[in-house]
Amino acid sequence: MPFLAAALDRVKPSATIAVTDKARALKAAGRNVIGLGAGEPDFDTPANIKLAAIHAIEAGKTKYTAVDGIPELKDAIIAKFQRENGVTYKPNQIIVGTGGKQVLYNALMATINPGDEVIIPAPYWVSYPEMVALAGGEPVPVVCTAATGFKLQAEALERAITPKTKWVILCSPSNPTGAAYTRSELKALTDVLVKHPHVWVMTDDMYEHLVYDDFQFTTVAQVEPKLYDRTLTVNGVSKAYCMTGWRIGYAGGPAQLIKAMATIQSQSTSNPCSIAQWASVEALNGPQDFIPANNKVFKERRDLVVSMLNQAKGIECPRPEGAFYVYPSCAGTIGKTAPSGKVIANDEDFVTELLETEGVAVVQGSAFGLGPAFRISYATKTSDLEDACKRIQRFCGNLR
């Protein structure tokens, strides 16, 4: 009998982590590599948040906490949801986990039975279908092309729903495309979901604060109160607060679901890091003025990358509404020959040859459920982005 669990056969390793690891290995070997694979702000955690962590350590707040989060952080999250989203939760409707990924995973593990279906708009974050599969469910990707702004349409959602559908996962602004749903676009989807009471909604709002050009963010429970009792609103401090390594995510939702998620967490990791929780209290309650300042830089980078990529032969790059990703098509390069002599048959070939030839690490679109394309994270210093885009232009120009 094989030693490893059969469930692992359903799960693929993370493509984004694989690209980052490969870029890191090439750098260690002396190559000049620009890594644009990781979804991580290059800005440092704000000083007041770091100071709150130091104070927590000095005050001895280094012991176990409640499995689902300290009361002070739950209160800060409740205040955030009310202040920014107009959604009201009680403490027993809030859970804090070790990053948003754990919160999502716990929700799926707590609710999925074999054969349950989860609708996932594609392109999608690479972990969504893998977590569904690991929980024993069936991911149901619904392709959303550039023609629809990479956004799920109401008609496509209606067609995808079956009696086995348990969840639909929405991520806005999106990883990997940066696409963000307007209130009216969300309302069209919620109108469909209201008619199907067996379908729950998981909203991944991790990039909520990273929106540009006066875009107004809204979330499902805010847009359609009728869905409040079957919506899990997931968020965290990693992206907007530049706290990726602190590993704090959270969610608000129905008390019964939150309790089940806490049960899963109690038998896996138990409580999130106590120090990171206290830092997150300060993040949510403290000054927020650094967010628009950071966003100004992100917007400038977005505009630079979109402009330069659209000048590369065979590349078409839409302008996203949020997050810090662009998702350009490389369809115009398929069938061409790279300087190495390799014929580019798909987007995986494109990103491999780009890395080998020019030392630019990006992630192939097929890993996100829609190619031929690639994802670039522009959460890195502007000079590196400009250099990387010049290398991409040169690489595309040298294809024959």
N, C-alpha and C positions, 0 to 999 in steps of 0.2 A: 504494500500500500504506500502511496506517496506520502511524504512527511508533511508537505505544505498543504494548506487548505485549498479546496477546489474553488472557493470564492475568488482566489487570486487570479484565476484564469479569466475572470470577467473584468479585470482592472488593468489599465495601462499606466506606466509611469508618467509623471507630469512632464509634458514637452517643454514648458517654460523653465522648469528647474533643470532639465537636461541641457538646454541651450546655455543657460547661465553657467552650469558646471563645465561645459565644453569651452566656453569663452575663458573661464577662469584658468583652466588647464593650459590653454594656448598662451595666455599671458604669463603663466608661471614658466613656460618653456621659452620665454623671451620674445614672443610675437607681439606686435603692436595691434592690439585688438580693442575695438570699441564695442562694449556690450550694451545692446538696446533691448535685451530680453526681459529683464526683471521689472516688475511693476512696483517700484519702490521710490518714493521721493528722495531726491538727493539733498534736500534741506535737512538741517539738524533739528532734533526735537527742541521746541522752544524752552528757554532757560527756566521760566516759572514752573513748567511741568517737571523738568529734571530736578529742580529744587524741592518740589513737593515729594519726589521719591526719596531724596536725601533726608528730608525731615522725617519721613515715615520710617526710614532705617534707624535714624537717631532716636526716634520715639519708641523703638522696639516693636513696631507694627510688622513683624516678620513671622508671625505664627500662622497656623491654619486659619482660614476664614470659613464662613458659610459656603457650602458647595457652590451655590448659584450667585455668589457675590456679596460684598459687604453692603449694609444698609445705606451708607453714605453714597456709594456709587449707584445703587439702585435709585436713590432719590435724585441724583444728578441726571440719570438717564430719563426718569419720568419727567423731570423739568425740561429736558432737551426735547423730548417728543411733544410736550405741550407747547413749548415756546416756538419751535421751528416747524412742527408738522400739524399742530392743532389736533393731536390725538392723545387721548387720556388713558393712562394705565395705572394700575395699583401695583404695589411691590410684588405680590404673588403672580403678576403677569410679566415680570421681567426676569431674564436670566443673563448672567455674564459668563463668558467662556474664554478659553485660551485661543483667542483670535476668532474672526468671523467664520473661518472654515470649520472650526469645531462646533460652533452654534448650528450651522447648516447641517453638518454631519449628524449631530445629535437629533435634530428634528426629523431627518430622514430615517435614522435608525429606530426612532421612537414610534414611527407611523407606518412604515412600509411593510407590507406583507408580500410574499412571493406572487409575482404576476401583476402587482400594482404598477400603474403607468404614471410617469412624470413627464409633462410637456416642457421641453426646453428649447426656447428659440435659439437658432444657430445663425451666426457665430455665437458660441457660448464660452464661458470660462471653462478651462479644460477639466476642472475638478467636478463640475456638476454631474455629468453622466457617469463618471467613475464612482462617485459616492452613491448615486442611485443604484448602480449595479452591485456595489459592495453590500448595500442594504437588502439586496434580493429583488429589487424592482426592475422595471423596464424603462430605460430612457426613451423618450419619443421626441427626437429632434424635429423641429419645424424650421425649414430653411427660410431665412429672411435676407433677401439680396440687397445690393446697393440701391436698386431701383425703388425700394421701399424704405430707404434710409437705414437698412439693417434692423428694422423694427417689425415686431409681430403685428399682423393685421387681424382685425376682428373675424373676418371670414375664415382665415387660416386657423385661428384658434378654435372656432366653432367646428371646423372639419376634424380637428385633431382630438377633440374630446370624445371619449368612449365611456361606457359604464365602468371600466377599470381605471379611469383617470383619478388619481388621488391629489396630485399637486400640479400647479404650473409655476415655474420659476421665472421671475422677471428681474433683470438687473439693469438699473438705470441710474446714472449713466453707465454704459456697458463696458465691461472688460470682455472682449478685446477691441470693440469698434469705437468706443467713445460716444455712441449714439445714445440720446436721452429722449424719453417720452414726454411730450407736452401733456398738460392736463386733459385736453380733448382727446388725445391719442390714448391715454390711459382710460378715460371714460368709455371709449368705444370697446375696450377690452373688458372693463368691469361690467358693462351692460350684458356682455355674453356670459360672464361668470355668474352673475346674479341668477341667470336662468338654470344653472347647473349646481344645485346645492351640495352635491357630493364632492365638488372640486374645491380644494384649498389653494391659497396663494402664498408663495414664499417670495418676498421682495428683498433683494440684495441691494441695499442703499449705500454701500460702502463708499461710493464716490459722490455722494449727495452734494457736498460743498464744492466739488470741482466742476463748475459749470461756467460757461463763457457767453459773451455777447448778449447779456441781459436775459439769459435763459432762466425761467422760473421753475424750480424743482417742486414736484409734488410726488406723493407716494399713495399707494392703493387705498389704504384705510382712510386716508384724508379725502381722496376723490370720491369714494363710494362707501359711506358708513354702513351700508347693508352688508358689506363683506368684512366688517370689523371682527366678527366672531369666528371667521375662518381665514384670517390673514396673520402670517408671521412676518413682522417687520424687522429685518436684520440690518445691523449697522456696526460701527466700530470706530476706533480711534487711529487706525493704522495709516490711512492715506492722508486725510485732511490735516491731521495733527502730527504727521511725520513720526509715527510711533510704531513702525512695522515690527521691530524687534521686541517690543514690549508685550505683544501677543494678548491684546484685549479686544474681544468682540462682544456684542450684546444683541438681545432681541426683545421685542414686546409682542405678546400674543395672548390667546386664550389661556386661562389659568391651568386647565387640565393638560394642555399640551406642554406648557412651561414646566409643570410638575414632572411629566414623563421625561422631558429632556434632562431635567435635573437628576432624575433617577439614573439615566444612562451615564451622565457625567460623574455621579457619585461612585460609580463602579469602574470608571476609566481613569480620568485624571484627577478627580476631586476639584478643589477650588483653583481658580486662576491665581497667578502670583500676587501675593498680598501687596507688594511694593508697587507693582504695575497698576493695581487697582486704585491705590491712593493717588498715583500720578494721573490716572484717568479722571478721577474726581476733579482735579485741578484743570485738566484739559477741557472738560465739559462746562465747568462753572467759571473758569477764569477768562482772561481777555481772549477775544476771538479776532483781533485786528490783524494778526499775521496771516490769516487765511486769504483775505482779498489781496494782500501784498504778494503772497506766493502765487495766487491765481493769475496775477498780472504777468508774472514771469512765465508761468505755464502757457498762457494764451500766446505770448510772444513766441515761445518755442513751437507751439502748435502751428502758428501761421508760417513760421520759417520752414518747418518740416514739410507741411502741405505744399508750399510754393516750390521748394527745391525738388521734392519727389515728383511733382507734376511736370518738371523739366527733364526727368529721366526717361529715356526711350523705352516704351513698352509698359510704363507704369501709370496708373490712374489712382489718385488719392483723394477720396472725399474729405470734406472738412467736418470733423465731429463737433458735437455740442458740449461734450464734457470729458471727464476722466483725464488721463494723460497718455492716451494711445491714439495712433492712427492705424488704419487697416487698408492699405493700398492693394489694388489688384495688380498682379504680375502676369496676367493672361497674355499680354503682348510680348512676353519673353519666351513663352512655351514653344518648343520646337527649335529654338535657336541653339547655337553651339557656344559654349563658354571658352575662354582662353586655354583651359586645360584640355580641350577637345571633347569634353563631356556634353552631350546633347541634353538640354533641359527639358525633361518630360513632365515635370510637375513642380509644385511650389516647394516641396522638400528638396528637390535638386537645386532649385534657385537659391534657397537659403544656405545650403551646404556649399555651393560654389562661391557664393558671396563671402562667406566666412573664410573659406580656404584662399580665395584670390585677393580679397580686399581687407580681410580682418574685421568685418562688421557682423555682429551676431544679432540676428532677428529670429522670430519664431514663425514657422510656416502656418498658413491659414488652415490647412487640412487638419491640424491638431485642434482647431477651434470649431471644426464642423463645416467650414466653407472655404474652398479654394477655387482657383489658384490665387492666393493672396499671401500677405505676411503681416505680422503685427510688429509695430515699433513702439516702444515706450520712450516718450520724450521727457521722462523724469530724470534727466541727466544734464550736466552743464552744457550751456549753449554752444560753446566752442567745439565740444565733442560732437554735438548734433550736426553742426555745420560741416565738420570734417567727414562725418559718417555719410551725410547726404551727398557730398562731393564724390566720395568713394562709390556710392550706389550709382550715381550718374555715370561715373567712369566705367564701372562694371557693365552697366546696361549698354553703354555706348560701344563697348568692345565685344558685345555678343554678335555673332554672325549667323 
